[in-house]
Amino acid sequence: MNKNNTNPKSLAPFSCNYTPQIPQLLQQLNCSIAISTYQAGKVVFISAKDEDSLIQLPRNFEKAMGIAEDTTTDKIAIACKDEVIVFRNSKDLAQFYPKSPNKYDALYLPRNTFHTGAIDIHDLNFGNKGDLYAVNTLFSTIVKIDNNYNFTPYWTPPFIDKIASEDRCHLNGMAMENGKPKYATAFNKGNIPQSWRENVTQSGIVIDIENNKIIAEGLAMPHTPRIFNGELYVLLSATGELVKINKETGNYEVIVKIEGFVRGMSLHKDYLFIGLSKLRKGSSTFGKLPFAEKANEAGIVVVHLPTKSIIGKITYLTSLDEIYDIHILANKTRPNILNTLTDDHKNGLMIPTSTFWRKENKDEKQ
């Protein structure tokens, strides 16, 4: 990873520039960053190697989108192309990880895979009692993910008259409150297939899920609604703005303006980490939008929320063009994760009282 090398030629995969204070900030906050990129098919953990440099751990996940964490059980979940995978952390297995013992302070191993089908899950969150809620964009509904069905509808916007695989309004985001979905974002309130594409920079809405009420409209491609300190924040991707929405009037205050396509954010203490993506210029929907030329960087912008100021940035030079989600892993300074695409995870065994790394039997190779 590079502090100031801006020449992408001959650089390693996922090379990036970053402002000097980012490693020190992660050390100060005692955390790591997790990002998902469906374009590159990866989940990437970013940690401070020391006070001057960062280190990354990318893992393959097909069309990785929403990232959820249940801090009570130390689990995370990742929404992929046609499945949701749930992982649990084991500090003990991390310590004795055969490939790099005493290197990682967390190791997430797969525990469950839910076969959802390719329903275009966007945001993903744990709720009360470990329930998994997901924004099912293809079917324009918020759903529960469990082992009974591909998905169980939980809430559908009042203007959607039928649950169908038609992406009618591009429902994409969900903000949680008291362990349940409270607010949702969509690109419009249309009720016909792909209707949101017609006026995409001016028709976005925020919906109060409990009251089935649109509380804000006319928004520029809203994504990633989140409740921080009791206030509702939303990213307006088409204008590159972080806004705070008045839940009573629907008016909003621009907290910070970022030059680019913003989506995905996570708050830790006073610092907000926001995802920045390059615009898909070849896209019939996004390629001709007015802000297309400005959306030419992918990375992470760090905002000090109390002062509404940008204090640092990570910019990718290779491999990564789009970020969907960002999640801060608190109290984890060097986490690892094992996917289900290789056999590594099969040797890490967890029972209620102990953990084991299974030793390979030489006879198994014969």
Secondary structure, 3 states (H helix, E strand, C coil): CECCCCCCCCCCCCCEEECCHHHHHHHHHCEEEEEEECCCCEEEEEEECCCCCEEEEEEECCCCCCEEEECCCCEEEEECCCEEEEEEECHHHHHCCCCCCCCCCEEEEEEEEEECCCCCEEEEEECHHHCEEEEECCCCEEEEECCCCCCEEEECCCCCCCCCCCCCCCCCEEEEECCEEEEEEECCCCCCCCHHHCCCCCCEEEEECCCCEEEEEEECCEEEEEEECCEEEEEECCCCEEEEECCCCCCEEEEEECCCEEEEEEEECCEEEEEEECCCCCCCCCCCCCCCCCCCCCEEEEEEHHHCEEEEEEEECCCCCCCCEEEEEECCCCEEECCCCCCHHHHEEECCCCEEECCCCHHHHC
